[in-house]
Amino acid sequence: MSRGGTYSIIAGACLALLAWGCEIAPSYDQPRLARVDPTVQDPQISSSGFLVNEVLEIVAYMMPRMMANPFLNKAIQGGAGDVAKVPKIAVLPVKNNTRFALNKDVFMNRFRSELNKQANGKILFLARENIEDLKAERQLKGQQGLTTADYFLTGTVDGMTTPGSAGGGQESYLYSFRLIDTSNDVIIWEDNYTISKIAVERLINR
């Protein structure tokens, strides 16, 4: 076979390989990731730990009950239309007493933002996590005072595992909240909310 014929065969083989490669190359026409609603739990994805949509569930349960408390409701009515008199709450970090890790920054940011949405200006929440920046800014302005809290909102989450006969188990989380009057340390409101899940295997999220 002539040298020219050999080159033609090689060139043809290379073209065939290129064409084959193009056929099996991944298509990027469709996105590899699809956006989902974070408030809706995918039934195909389960977790024994903390989930974002549970924050919405907890706040939706507790806020109407807390705002209906006669002491807080009276303060809300007295502060209507006057920002200086609107009840002010400092949300303290939730204490995690479970065996699961909890990103407290993410949890608290979502928790507080949902509280603000539900309160709709009837209650104001203080930015205590930015206290040092606020102090520095007040000093620059020649002012020393900071807004004080009328109430502390404290929270804890406790967990309990009930073993199952098939190697799984039930995980229960008890969210407990207290609203404390800072002028006299009286607990004016207290409630709790339980979330339970059944784990198929105990090794999940360990």
N, CA and C atoms as an extended XYZ file, in Angstrom:
618
Properties=species:S:1:pos:R:3:atomname:S:1:resname:S:1:resid:I:1 pbc="F F F"
N         0.853       -1.204        0.000 N   MET     1
C         0.000        0.000        0.000 CA  MET     1
C         0.877        1.237        0.000 C   MET     1
N         0.509        2.235       -0.756 N   SER     2
C         1.303        3.453       -0.854 CA  SER     2
C         1.208        4.250        0.432 C   SER     2
N         2.206        5.163        0.575 N   ARG     3
C         2.204        6.005        1.781 CA  ARG     3
C         0.956        6.882        1.827 C   ARG     3
N         0.547        7.375        0.617 N   GLY     4
C        -0.657        8.209        0.585 CA  GLY     4
C        -1.885        7.457        1.029 C   GLY     4
N        -1.973        6.165        0.640 N   GLY     5
C        -3.120        5.362        1.060 CA  GLY     5
C        -3.140        5.153        2.561 C   GLY     5
N        -1.950        4.949        3.148 N   THR     6
C        -1.856        4.764        4.604 CA  THR     6
C        -2.336        6.009        5.335 C   THR     6
N        -1.888        7.193        4.850 N   TYR     7
C        -2.311        8.452        5.479 CA  TYR     7
C        -3.820        8.639        5.379 C   TYR     7
N        -4.381        8.218        4.263 N   SER     8
C        -5.833        8.371        4.090 CA  SER     8
C        -6.592        7.506        5.086 C   SER     8
N        -6.088        6.262        5.289 N   ILE     9
C        -6.741        5.363        6.261 CA  ILE     9
C        -6.668        5.935        7.662 C   ILE     9
N        -5.463        6.463        8.035 N   ILE    10
C        -5.275        7.036        9.379 CA  ILE    10
C        -6.172        8.258        9.577 C   ILE    10
N        -6.216        9.112        8.539 N   ALA    11
C        -7.046       10.310        8.624 CA  ALA    11
C        -8.513        9.934        8.763 C   ALA    11
N        -8.921        8.913        8.017 N   GLY    12
C       -10.310        8.477        8.111 CA  GLY    12
C       -10.641        7.935        9.487 C   GLY    12
N        -9.698        7.181       10.070 N   ALA    13
C        -9.916        6.629       11.409 CA  ALA    13
C       -10.028        7.739       12.452 C   ALA    13
N        -9.177        8.777       12.290 N   CYS    14
C        -9.224        9.898       13.235 CA  CYS    14
C       -10.562       10.626       13.157 C   CYS    14
N       -11.039       10.835       11.937 N   LEU    15
C       -12.328       11.496       11.761 CA  LEU    15
C       -13.461       10.673       12.377 C   LEU    15
N       -13.371        9.342       12.204 N   ALA    16
C       -14.400        8.468       12.780 CA  ALA    16
C       -14.398        8.541       14.301 C   ALA    16
N       -13.178        8.572       14.892 N   LEU    17
C       -13.078        8.673       16.355 CA  LEU    17
C       -13.653        9.994       16.854 C   LEU    17
N       -13.350       11.084       16.120 N   LEU    18
C       -13.871       12.394       16.509 CA  LEU    18
C       -15.399       12.409       16.448 C   LEU    18
N       -15.926       11.835       15.391 N   ALA    19
C       -17.383       11.793       15.244 CA  ALA    19
C       -18.018       10.970       16.352 C   ALA    19
N       -17.378        9.841       16.697 N   TRP    20
C       -17.897        8.988       17.776 CA  TRP    20
C       -17.845        9.710       19.115 C   TRP    20
N       -16.737       10.448       19.331 N   GLY    21
C       -16.601       11.196       20.569 CA  GLY    21
C       -17.661       12.266       20.705 C   GLY    21
N       -17.996       12.910       19.580 N   CYS    22
C       -19.027       13.939       19.621 CA  CYS    22
C       -20.385       13.345       19.976 C   CYS    22
N       -20.615       12.120       19.506 N   GLU    23
C       -21.906       11.483       19.766 CA  GLU    23
C       -22.090       11.139       21.229 C   GLU    23
N       -20.990       10.749       21.916 N   ILE    24
C       -21.121       10.333       23.315 CA  ILE    24
C       -20.790       11.464       24.278 C   ILE    24
N       -20.395       12.634       23.745 N   ALA    25
C       -20.085       13.753       24.630 CA  ALA    25
C       -21.332       14.150       25.405 C   ALA    25
N       -21.180       14.527       26.689 N   PRO    26
C       -22.348       14.897       27.492 CA  PRO    26
C       -23.009       16.145       26.939 C   PRO    26
N       -24.306       16.165       27.012 N   SER    27
C       -25.062       17.313       26.533 CA  SER    27
C       -25.228       18.325       27.664 C   SER    27
N       -24.963       19.580       27.365 N   TYR    28
C       -25.089       20.640       28.351 CA  TYR    28
C       -26.315       21.516       28.079 C   TYR    28
N       -27.197       20.984       27.230 N   ASP    29
C       -28.403       21.741       26.925 CA  ASP    29
C       -29.295       21.862       28.156 C   ASP    29
N       -29.332       20.802       28.990 N   GLN    30
C       -30.151       20.793       30.190 CA  GLN    30
C       -29.275       21.032       31.414 C   GLN    30
N       -29.699       21.834       32.373 N   PRO    31
C       -28.879       22.090       33.577 CA  PRO    31
C       -28.700       20.826       34.404 C   PRO    31
N       -27.532       20.700       35.020 N   ARG    32
C       -27.265       19.528       35.856 CA  ARG    32
C       -27.945       19.651       37.217 C   ARG    32
N       -28.242       20.875       37.626 N   LEU    33
C       -28.917       21.108       38.897 CA  LEU    33
C       -30.247       21.790       38.639 C   LEU    33
N       -31.233       21.407       39.391 N   ALA    34
C       -32.554       22.017       39.253 CA  ALA    34
C       -32.910       22.708       40.561 C   ALA    34
N       -33.448       23.904       40.479 N   ARG    35
C       -33.850       24.636       41.664 CA  ARG    35
C       -35.122       24.012       42.250 C   ARG    35
N       -35.166       23.977       43.580 N   VAL    36
C       -36.320       23.395       44.263 CA  VAL    36
C       -36.795       24.355       45.337 C   VAL    36
N       -37.994       24.148       45.814 N   ASP    37
C       -38.559       24.951       46.898 CA  ASP    37
C       -38.008       24.434       48.222 C   ASP    37
N       -37.217       25.258       48.955 N   PRO    38
C       -36.615       24.776       50.208 CA  PRO    38
C       -37.627       24.497       51.297 C   PRO    38
N       -38.859       24.996       51.137 N   THR    39
C       -39.878       24.768       52.158 CA  THR    39
C       -40.622       23.462       51.959 C   THR    39
N       -40.355       22.764       50.842 N   VAL    40
C       -41.034       21.503       50.541 CA  VAL    40
C       -40.026       20.370       50.615 C   VAL    40
N       -40.314       19.374       51.423 N   GLN    41
C       -39.413       18.252       51.596 CA  GLN    41
C       -39.608       17.223       50.488 C   GLN    41
N       -38.527       16.878       49.794 N   ASP    42
C       -38.576       15.862       48.751 CA  ASP    42
C       -38.781       14.498       49.416 C   ASP    42
N       -39.840       13.771       49.062 N   PRO    43
C       -40.094       12.473       49.707 CA  PRO    43
C       -38.997       11.446       49.446 C   PRO    43
N       -38.173       11.677       48.412 N   GLN    44
C       -37.098       10.738       48.104 CA  GLN    44
C       -35.839       11.026       48.916 C   GLN    44
N       -35.827       12.151       49.616 N   ILE    45
C       -34.676       12.525       50.427 CA  ILE    45
C       -35.134       12.618       51.870 C   ILE    45
N       -34.496       11.854       52.739 N   SER    46
C       -34.887       11.858       54.146 CA  SER    46
C       -33.667       12.133       55.012 C   SER    46
N       -33.920       12.630       56.195 N   SER    47
C       -32.839       12.937       57.125 CA  SER    47
C       -33.363       12.831       58.545 C   SER    47
N       -32.516       12.337       59.438 N   SER    48
C       -32.890       12.279       60.846 CA  SER    48
C       -32.476       13.548       61.574 C   SER    48
N       -31.745       14.436       60.885 N   GLY    49
C       -31.267       15.666       61.505 CA  GLY    49
C       -32.221       16.826       61.299 C   GLY    49
N       -31.663       18.037       61.359 N   PHE    50
C       -32.464       19.249       61.261 CA  PHE    50
C       -32.675       19.631       59.797 C   PHE    50
N       -33.874       20.059       59.471 N   LEU    51
C       -34.222       20.435       58.112 CA  LEU    51
C       -34.707       21.877       58.088 C   LEU    51
N       -34.431       22.568       56.961 N   VAL    52
C       -34.772       23.975       56.835 CA  VAL    52
C       -36.276       24.204       56.980 C   VAL    52
N       -37.077       23.355       56.332 N   ASN    53
C       -38.516       23.581       56.347 CA  ASN    53
C       -39.117       23.434       57.747 C   ASN    53
N       -38.390       22.788       58.653 N   GLU    54
C       -38.902       22.631       60.012 CA  GLU    54
C       -38.888       23.958       60.774 C   GLU    54
N       -37.973       24.872       60.408 N   VAL    55
C       -37.960       26.189       61.039 CA  VAL    55
C       -39.278       26.915       60.770 C   VAL    55
N       -39.753       26.824       59.520 N   LEU    56
C       -41.018       27.455       59.157 CA  LEU    56
C       -42.162       26.840       59.952 C   LEU    56
N       -42.111       25.535       60.112 N   GLU    57
C       -43.148       24.812       60.838 CA  GLU    57
C       -43.192       25.250       62.299 C   GLU    57
N       -42.021       25.393       62.902 N   ILE    58
C       -41.933       25.773       64.318 CA  ILE    58
C       -42.441       27.186       64.538 C   ILE    58
N       -41.982       28.119       63.695 N   VAL    59
C       -42.376       29.523       63.849 CA  VAL    59
C       -43.878       29.697       63.605 C   VAL    59
N       -44.409       28.994       62.597 N   ALA    60
C       -45.836       29.086       62.307 CA  ALA    60
C       -46.667       28.608       63.490 C   ALA    60
N       -46.129       27.657       64.246 N   TYR    61
C       -46.849       27.153       65.420 CA  TYR    61
C       -46.756       28.123       66.591 C   TYR    61
N       -45.546       28.639       66.876 N   MET    62
C       -45.315       29.368       68.117 CA  MET    62
C       -45.738       30.834       68.074 C   MET    62
N       -45.592       31.517       66.919 N   MET    63
C       -45.830       32.960       66.897 CA  MET    63
C       -47.271       33.357       67.237 C   MET    63
N       -48.295       32.734       66.653 N   PRO    64
C       -49.655       33.126       67.032 CA  PRO    64
C       -49.927       32.924       68.522 C   PRO    64
N       -49.385       31.865       69.079 N   ARG    65
C       -49.600       31.565       70.493 CA  ARG    65
C       -48.855       32.563       71.383 C   ARG    65
N       -47.640       32.915       70.987 N   MET    66
C       -46.866       33.869       71.785 CA  MET    66
C       -47.508       35.255       71.741 C   MET    66
N       -47.944       35.685       70.545 N   MET    67
C       -48.526       37.022       70.414 CA  MET    67
C       -49.906       37.114       71.050 C   MET    67
N       -50.557       35.973       71.258 N   ALA    68
C       -51.857       35.961       71.927 CA  ALA    68
C       -51.737       36.001       73.445 C   ALA    68
N       -50.517       35.846       73.953 N   ASN    69
C       -50.314       35.918       75.392 CA  ASN    69
C       -50.813       37.277       75.905 C   ASN    69
N       -51.613       37.303       76.961 N   PRO    70
C       -52.222       38.575       77.401 CA  PRO    70
C       -51.216       39.657       77.768 C   PRO    70
N       -50.102       39.284       78.371 N   PHE    71
C       -49.099       40.281       78.757 CA  PHE    71
C       -48.422       40.883       77.527 C   PHE    71
N       -47.997       40.015       76.601 N   LEU    72
C       -47.342       40.510       75.390 CA  LEU    72
C       -48.348       41.240       74.510 C   LEU    72
N       -49.569       40.732       74.434 N   ASN    73
C       -50.587       41.383       73.612 CA  ASN    73
C       -50.883       42.795       74.109 C   ASN    73
N       -50.893       42.977       75.420 N   LYS    74
C       -51.122       44.303       75.994 CA  LYS    74
C       -49.989       45.255       75.611 C   LYS    74
N       -48.746       44.731       75.627 N   ALA    75
C       -47.596       45.545       75.227 CA  ALA    75
C       -47.660       45.893       73.740 C   ALA    75
N       -48.129       44.930       72.931 N   ILE    76
C       -48.271       45.169       71.494 CA  ILE    76
C       -49.302       46.270       71.239 C   ILE    76
N       -50.419       46.201       71.945 N   GLN    77
C       -51.461       47.217       71.783 CA  GLN    77
C       -50.971       48.586       72.228 C   GLN    77
N       -50.193       48.615       73.301 N   GLY    78
C       -49.675       49.889       73.809 CA  GLY    78
C       -48.632       50.511       72.903 C   GLY    78
N       -47.974       49.674       72.099 N   GLY    79
C       -46.916       50.189       71.219 CA  GLY    79
C       -47.378       50.450       69.808 C   GLY    79
N       -48.643       50.263       69.530 N   ALA    80
C       -49.158       50.444       68.169 CA  ALA    80
C       -48.938       51.875       67.703 C   ALA    80
N       -48.226       52.025       66.572 N   GLY    81
C       -47.995       53.341       65.989 CA  GLY    81
C       -46.848       54.115       66.598 C   GLY    81
N       -46.163       53.582       67.593 N   ASP    82
C       -45.039       54.272       68.240 CA  ASP    82
C       -43.874       53.304       68.357 C   ASP    82
N       -42.867       53.498       67.487 N   VAL    83
C       -41.759       52.545       67.447 CA  VAL    83
C       -41.010       52.485       68.773 C   VAL    83
N       -41.022       53.575       69.539 N   ALA    84
C       -40.314       53.589       70.819 CA  ALA    84
C       -40.990       52.693       71.849 C   ALA    84
N       -42.308       52.459       71.651 N   LYS    85
C       -43.053       51.660       72.617 CA  LYS    85
C       -43.347       50.238       72.138 C   LYS    85
N       -43.003       49.946       70.889 N   VAL    86
C       -43.212       48.584       70.377 CA  VAL    86
C       -42.366       47.618       71.190 C   VAL    86
N       -42.917       46.497       71.663 N   PRO    87
C       -42.124       45.547       72.445 CA  PRO    87
C       -40.913       45.044       71.656 C   PRO    87
N       -39.785       44.986       72.347 N   LYS    88
C       -38.525       44.607       71.707 CA  LYS    88
C       -37.991       43.326       72.337 C   LYS    88
N       -37.636       42.393       71.473 N   ILE    89
C       -37.209       41.072       71.926 CA  ILE    89
C       -35.802       40.768       71.420 C   ILE    89
N       -34.960       40.313       72.312 N   ALA    90
C       -33.638       39.812       71.936 CA  ALA    90
C       -33.725       38.292       71.865 C   ALA    90
N       -33.432       37.735       70.687 N   VAL    91
C       -33.497       36.285       70.503 CA  VAL    91
C       -32.135       35.693       70.860 C   VAL    91
N       -32.090       34.918       71.907 N   LEU    92
C       -30.832       34.291       72.328 CA  LEU    92
C       -30.609       33.005       71.541 C   LEU    92
N       -29.342       32.607       71.349 N   PRO    93
C       -29.057       31.394       70.570 CA  PRO    93
C       -29.754       30.161       71.140 C   PRO    93
N       -30.334       29.381       70.253 N   VAL    94
C       -30.984       28.136       70.666 CA  VAL    94
C       -29.926       27.128       71.103 C   VAL    94
N       -30.161       26.475       72.226 N   LYS    95
C       -29.226       25.477       72.741 CA  LYS    95
C       -29.573       24.102       72.174 C   LYS    95
N       -28.597       23.480       71.557 N   ASN    96
C       -28.804       22.168       70.937 CA  ASN    96
C       -28.311       21.069       71.869 C   ASN    96
N       -29.240       20.293       72.424 N   ASN    97
C       -28.888       19.192       73.328 CA  ASN    97
C       -29.063       17.829       72.664 C   ASN    97
N       -29.107       17.804       71.322 N   THR    98
C       -29.301       16.540       70.621 CA  THR    98
C       -27.951       15.984       70.166 C   THR    98
N       -27.984       14.776       69.597 N   ARG    99
C       -26.764       14.156       69.096 CA  ARG    99
C       -26.426       14.598       67.672 C   ARG    99
N       -27.266       15.436       67.074 N   PHE   100
C       -27.052       15.898       65.717 CA  PHE   100
C       -26.440       17.295       65.705 C   PHE   100
N       -25.585       17.532       64.715 N   ALA   101
C       -24.973       18.845       64.578 CA  ALA   101
C       -25.999       19.849       64.069 C   ALA   101
N       -25.918       21.067       64.574 N   LEU   102
C       -26.829       22.135       64.165 CA  LEU   102
C       -26.006       23.368       63.833 C   LEU   102
N       -26.104       23.828       62.576 N   ASN   103
C       -25.443       25.070       62.191 CA  ASN   103
C       -26.247       26.216       62.795 C   ASN   103
N       -25.793       26.707       63.940 N   LYS   104
C       -26.582       27.677       64.694 CA  LYS   104
C       -26.732       29.002       63.965 C   LYS   104
N       -25.710       29.422       63.215 N   ASP   105
C       -25.810       30.687       62.490 CA  ASP   105
C       -26.927       30.621       61.452 C   ASP   105
N       -26.942       29.534       60.669 N   VAL   106
C       -27.975       29.373       59.651 CA  VAL   106
C       -29.344       29.250       60.307 C   VAL   106
N       -29.427       28.437       61.351 N   PHE   107
C       -30.702       28.227       62.031 CA  PHE   107
C       -31.238       29.534       62.601 C   PHE   107
N       -30.378       30.295       63.318 N   MET   108
C       -30.823       31.504       63.979 CA  MET   108
C       -31.212       32.586       62.971 C   MET   108
N       -30.449       32.688       61.874 N   ASN   109
C       -30.788       33.684       60.857 CA  ASN   109
C       -32.164       33.400       60.261 C   ASN   109
N       -32.410       32.126       59.936 N   ARG   110
C       -33.708       31.761       59.360 CA  ARG   110
C       -34.809       31.899       60.411 C   ARG   110
N       -34.514       31.513       61.623 N   PHE   111
C       -35.485       31.571       62.714 CA  PHE   111
C       -35.918       33.018       62.968 C   PHE   111
N       -34.937       33.908       63.089 N   ARG   112
C       -35.252       35.302       63.385 CA  ARG   112
C       -35.973       35.989       62.220 C   ARG   112
N       -35.554       35.702       60.996 N   SER   113
C       -36.205       36.314       59.843 CA  SER   113
C       -37.666       35.873       59.739 C   SER   113
N       -37.937       34.608       60.067 N   GLU   114
C       -39.319       34.128       60.041 CA  GLU   114
C       -40.138       34.751       61.172 C   GLU   114
N       -39.498       34.949       62.328 N   LEU   115
C       -40.185       35.627       63.426 CA  LEU   115
C       -40.573       37.043       63.010 C   LEU   115
N       -39.656       37.738       62.340 N   ASN   116
C       -39.936       39.101       61.883 CA  ASN   116
C       -41.093       39.134       60.889 C   ASN   116
N       -41.128       38.165       59.996 N   LYS   117
C       -42.216       38.107       59.020 CA  LYS   117
C       -43.562       37.931       59.718 C   LYS   117
N       -43.593       37.012       60.671 N   GLN   118
C       -44.844       36.728       61.375 CA  GLN   118
C       -45.266       37.907       62.246 C   GLN   118
N       -44.306       38.595       62.864 N   ALA   119
C       -44.618       39.710       63.757 CA  ALA   119
C       -45.139       40.917       62.984 C   ALA   119
N       -44.613       41.119       61.769 N   ASN   120
C       -45.097       42.181       60.871 CA  ASN   120
C       -45.073       43.562       61.545 C   ASN   120
N       -43.990       43.836       62.288 N   GLY   121
C       -43.835       45.148       62.903 CA  GLY   121
C       -44.509       45.317       64.246 C   GLY   121
N       -45.316       44.357       64.671 N   LYS   122
C       -45.983       44.460       65.971 CA  LYS   122
C       -45.008       44.194       67.113 C   LYS   122
N       -43.938       43.445       66.787 N   ILE   123
C       -42.845       43.188       67.717 CA  ILE   123
C       -41.560       43.471       66.956 C   ILE   123
N       -40.561       44.032       67.633 N   LEU   124
C       -39.270       44.283       67.015 CA  LEU   124
C       -38.226       43.370       67.646 C   LEU   124
N       -37.310       42.869       66.831 N   PHE   125
C       -36.268       41.973       67.308 CA  PHE   125
C       -34.916       42.677       67.206 C   PHE   125
N       -34.122       42.552       68.252 N   LEU   126
C       -32.841       43.260       68.323 CA  LEU   126
C       -31.716       42.434       67.717 C   LEU   126
N       -30.782       43.147       67.069 N   ALA   127
C       -29.649       42.490       66.404 CA  ALA   127
C       -28.497       42.341       67.397 C   ALA   127
N       -28.653       41.467       68.350 N   ARG   128
C       -27.636       41.294       69.384 CA  ARG   128
C       -26.349       40.657       68.850 C   ARG   128
N       -26.432       39.922       67.747 N   GLU   129
C       -25.213       39.320       67.209 CA  GLU   129
C       -24.289       40.381       66.603 C   GLU   129
N       -24.802       41.596       66.373 N   ASN   130
C       -24.004       42.698       65.824 CA  ASN   130
C       -23.694       43.751       66.883 C   ASN   130
N       -23.715       43.342       68.148 N   ILE   131
C       -23.614       44.292       69.245 CA  ILE   131
C       -22.316       45.095       69.221 C   ILE   131
N       -21.188       44.454       68.904 N   GLU   132
C       -19.911       45.170       68.900 CA  GLU   132
C       -19.866       46.208       67.786 C   GLU   132
N       -20.369       45.870       66.605 N   ASP   133
C       -20.418       46.829       65.502 CA  ASP   133
C       -21.335       47.998       65.851 C   ASP   133
N       -22.442       47.697       66.524 N   LEU   134
C       -23.372       48.751       66.908 CA  LEU   134
C       -22.748       49.696       67.936 C   LEU   134
N       -22.005       49.134       68.872 N   LYS   135
C       -21.333       49.966       69.868 CA  LYS   135
C       -20.334       50.899       69.210 C   LYS   135
N       -19.555       50.367       68.278 N   ALA   136
C       -18.564       51.183       67.576 CA  ALA   136
C       -19.238       52.309       66.795 C   ALA   136
N       -20.359       52.004       66.140 N   GLU   137
C       -21.071       53.015       65.362 CA  GLU   137
C       -21.658       54.096       66.269 C   GLU   137
N       -22.175       53.697       67.409 N   ARG   138
C       -22.746       54.667       68.349 CA  ARG   138
C       -21.662       55.594       68.890 C   ARG   138
N       -20.475       55.057       69.127 N   GLN   139
C       -19.378       55.883       69.613 CA  GLN   139
C       -18.957       56.907       68.567 C   GLN   139
N       -18.964       56.500       67.296 N   LEU   140
C       -18.637       57.429       66.213 CA  LEU   140
C       -19.659       58.567       66.150 C   LEU   140
N       -20.890       58.256       66.483 N   LYS   141
C       -21.944       59.267       66.457 CA  LYS   141
C       -22.022       60.062       67.753 C   LYS   141
N       -21.153       59.709       68.723 N   GLY   142
C       -21.163       60.412       69.989 CA  GLY   142
C       -22.280       59.991       70.911 C   GLY   142
N       -22.838       58.814       70.685 N   GLN   143
C       -23.922       58.315       71.521 CA  GLN   143
C       -23.483       57.006       72.168 C   GLN   143
N       -23.812       56.868       73.415 N   GLN   144
C       -23.379       55.682       74.153 CA  GLN   144
C       -24.487       54.652       74.323 C   GLN   144
N       -25.726       55.086       74.345 N   GLY   145
C       -26.819       54.174       74.656 CA  GLY   145
C       -27.178       53.247       73.515 C   GLY   145
N       -27.687       52.074       73.855 N   LEU   146
C       -28.190       51.102       72.892 CA  LEU   146
C       -29.607       50.706       73.304 C   LEU   146
N       -30.382       50.278       72.329 N   THR   147
C       -31.741       49.840       72.631 CA  THR   147
C       -31.698       48.598       73.514 C   THR   147
N       -32.446       48.626       74.576 N   THR   148
C       -32.479       47.476       75.479 CA  THR   148
C       -33.698       46.612       75.170 C   THR   148
N       -33.586       45.358       75.537 N   ALA   149
C       -34.657       44.394       75.251 CA  ALA   149
C       -35.694       44.402       76.368 C   ALA   149
N       -36.951       44.377       75.975 N   ASP   150
C       -38.026       44.220       76.962 CA  ASP   150
C       -38.173       42.752       77.358 C   ASP   150
N       -37.803       41.870       76.406 N   TYR   151
C       -37.943       40.431       76.638 CA  TYR   151
C       -36.770       39.682       76.023 C   TYR   151
N       -36.455       38.559       76.623 N   PHE   152
C       -35.532       37.588       76.044 CA  PHE   152
C       -36.362       36.405       75.537 C   PHE   152
N       -36.086       35.989       74.302 N   LEU   153
C       -36.696       34.765       73.784 CA  LEU   153
C       -35.609       33.696       73.767 C   LEU   153
N       -35.763       32.701       74.628 N   THR   154
C       -34.777       31.638       74.720 CA  THR   154
C       -35.353       30.345       74.147 C   THR   154
N       -34.479       29.472       73.686 N   GLY   155
C       -34.938       28.215       73.113 CA  GLY   155
C       -33.937       27.102       73.308 C   GLY   155
N       -34.441       25.903       73.471 N   THR   156
C       -33.603       24.705       73.536 CA  THR   156
C       -34.235       23.625       72.674 C   THR   156
N       -33.401       22.730       72.172 N   VAL   157
C       -33.918       21.576       71.442 CA  VAL   157
C       -33.293       20.331       72.050 C   VAL   157
N       -34.140       19.426       72.510 N   ASP   158
C       -33.699       18.172       73.121 CA  ASP   158
C       -34.136       17.015       72.241 C   ASP   158
N       -33.320       15.974       72.203 N   GLY   159
C       -33.617       14.825       71.351 CA  GLY   159
C       -33.745       13.541       72.135 C   GLY   159
N       -34.543       12.637       71.601 N   MET   160
C       -34.707       11.319       72.216 CA  MET   160
C       -34.850       10.300       71.102 C   MET   160
N       -34.104        9.208       71.207 N   THR   161
C       -34.145        8.139       70.216 CA  THR   161
C       -34.818        6.918       70.807 C   THR   161
N       -35.811        6.402       70.105 N   THR   162
C       -36.481        5.175       70.517 CA  THR   162
C       -36.118        4.077       69.526 C   THR   162
N       -35.315        3.071       69.938 N   PRO   163
C       -34.885        2.023       68.999 CA  PRO   163
C       -36.064        1.234       68.453 C   PRO   163
N       -35.930        0.827       67.182 N   GLY   164
C       -36.949        0.002       66.548 CA  GLY   164
C       -36.490       -1.440       66.443 C   GLY   164
N       -37.423       -2.329       66.202 N   SER   165
C       -37.108       -3.756       66.153 CA  SER   165
C       -36.341       -4.139       64.899 C   SER   165
N       -36.429       -3.346       63.820 N   ALA   166
C       -35.786       -3.690       62.550 CA  ALA   166
C       -34.471       -2.945       62.363 C   ALA   166
N       -33.896       -2.435       63.420 N   GLY   167
C       -32.616       -1.729       63.325 CA  GLY   167
C       -32.760       -0.240       63.137 C   GLY   167
N       -33.971        0.225       62.905 N   GLY   168
C       -34.205        1.649       62.761 CA  GLY   168
C       -34.579        2.251       64.097 C   GLY   168
N       -35.343        3.322       64.058 N   GLY   169
C       -35.757        3.940       65.306 CA  GLY   169
C       -36.494        5.231       65.050 C   GLY   169
N       -37.086        5.760       66.104 N   GLN   170
C       -37.806        7.025       66.012 CA  GLN   170
C       -37.001        8.116       66.693 C   GLN   170
N       -36.764        9.198       65.963 N   GLU   171
C       -36.066       10.358       66.501 CA  GLU   171
C       -37.098       11.423       66.823 C   GLU   171
N       -37.084       11.896       68.059 N   SER   172
C       -38.002       12.947       68.467 CA  SER   172
C       -37.218       14.159       68.937 C   SER   172
N       -37.678       15.350       68.514 N   TYR   173
C       -37.026       16.597       68.894 CA  TYR   173
C       -38.046       17.481       69.598 C   TYR   173
N       -37.705       17.897       70.801 N   LEU   174
C       -38.579       18.762       71.578 CA  LEU   174
C       -37.991       20.178       71.569 C   LEU   174
N       -38.669       21.077       70.858 N   TYR   175
C       -38.272       22.491       70.831 CA  TYR   175
C       -39.023       23.215       71.935 C   TYR   175
N       -38.301       23.826       72.861 N   SER   176
C       -38.912       24.523       73.985 CA  SER   176
C       -38.518       25.999       73.939 C   SER   176
N       -39.500       26.883       74.134 N   PHE   177
C       -39.252       28.318       74.056 CA  PHE   177
C       -39.821       29.013       75.279 C   PHE   177
N       -39.116       30.080       75.694 N   ARG   178
C       -39.559       30.896       76.819 CA  ARG   178
C       -39.419       32.370       76.450 C   ARG   178
N       -40.395       33.162       76.870 N   LEU   179
C       -40.310       34.609       76.734 CA  LEU   179
C       -40.189       35.177       78.140 C   LEU   179
N       -39.051       35.796       78.412 N   ILE   180
C       -38.727       36.250       79.763 CA  ILE   180
C       -38.751       37.777       79.817 C   ILE   180
N       -39.458       38.315       80.794 N   ASP   181
C       -39.500       39.760       81.013 CA  ASP   181
C       -38.173       40.179       81.649 C   ASP   181
N       -37.424       41.040       80.972 N   THR   182
C       -36.088       41.407       81.467 CA  THR   182
C       -36.149       42.343       82.676 C   THR   182
N       -37.314       42.916       82.951 N   SER   183
C       -37.411       43.829       84.096 CA  SER   183
C       -37.586       43.090       85.410 C   SER   183
N       -38.036       41.832       85.343 N   ASN   184
C       -38.276       41.112       86.604 CA  ASN   184
C       -38.014       39.612       86.503 C   ASN   184
N       -37.423       39.158       85.431 N   ASP   185
C       -37.069       37.759       85.145 CA  ASP   185
C       -38.251       36.794       85.206 C   ASP   185
N       -39.470       37.286       84.992 N   VAL   186
C       -40.660       36.443       84.987 CA  VAL   186
C       -40.839       35.831       83.598 C   VAL   186
N       -41.123       34.542       83.562 N   ILE   187
C       -41.439       33.868       82.295 CA  ILE   187
C       -42.908       34.161       81.994 C   ILE   187
N       -43.164       35.019       81.002 N   ILE   188
C       -44.556       35.395       80.730 CA  ILE   188
C       -45.213       34.460       79.714 C   ILE   188
N       -44.389       33.712       78.981 N   TRP   189
C       -44.944       32.762       78.011 CA  TRP   189
C       -43.961       31.613       77.829 C   TRP   189
N       -44.516       30.417       77.671 N   GLU   190
C       -43.671       29.229       77.471 CA  GLU   190
C       -44.464       28.191       76.692 C   GLU   190
N       -43.800       27.560       75.753 N   ASP   191
C       -44.479       26.538       74.954 CA  ASP   191
C       -43.419       25.624       74.359 C   ASP   191
N       -43.870       24.492       73.813 N   ASN   192
C       -42.935       23.573       73.176 CA  ASN   192
C       -43.595       22.929       71.963 C   ASN   192
N       -42.750       22.400       71.115 N   TYR   193
C       -43.218       21.788       69.869 CA  TYR   193
C       -42.362       20.566       69.596 C   TYR   193
N       -43.004       19.449       69.237 N   THR   194
C       -42.287       18.195       69.020 CA  THR   194
C       -42.350       17.786       67.561 C   THR   194
N       -41.189       17.393       67.037 N   ILE   195
C       -41.090       16.837       65.689 CA  ILE   195
C       -40.521       15.429       65.824 C   ILE   195
N       -41.194       14.452       65.242 N   SER   196
C       -40.746       13.054       65.312 CA  SER   196
C       -40.539       12.504       63.911 C   SER   196
N       -39.507       11.666       63.775 N   LYS   197
C       -39.205       11.021       62.500 CA  LYS   197
C       -38.858        9.566       62.765 C   LYS   197
N       -39.146        8.726       61.789 N   ILE   198
C       -38.774        7.319       61.878 CA  ILE   198
C       -37.620        7.064       60.929 C   ILE   198
N       -36.494        6.604       61.481 N   ALA   199
C       -35.314        6.306       60.679 CA  ALA   199
C       -35.298        4.822       60.335 C   ALA   199
N       -35.065        4.509       59.073 N   VAL   200
C       -35.017        3.112       58.648 CA  VAL   200
C       -33.761        2.451       59.158 C   VAL   200
N       -32.649        3.197       59.159 N   GLU   201
C       -31.387        2.663       59.651 CA  GLU   201
C       -30.801        3.624       60.656 C   GLU   201
N       -30.235        3.087       61.709 N   ARG   202
C       -29.705        3.912       62.776 CA  ARG   202
C       -28.446        4.645       62.361 C   ARG   202
N       -27.808        4.236       61.261 N   LEU   203
C       -26.541        4.840       60.859 CA  LEU   203
C       -26.731        6.173       60.158 C   LEU   203
N       -27.954        6.532       59.843 N   ILE   204
C       -28.212        7.780       59.131 CA  ILE   204
C       -27.777        8.973       59.985 C   ILE   204
N       -26.956        9.852       59.378 N   ASN   205
C       -26.534       11.109       60.000 CA  ASN   205
C       -25.715       10.937       61.269 C   ASN   205
N       -25.087        9.798       61.441 N   ARG   206
C       -24.219        9.665       62.602 CA  ARG   206
C       -22.886       10.326       62.307 C   ARG   206
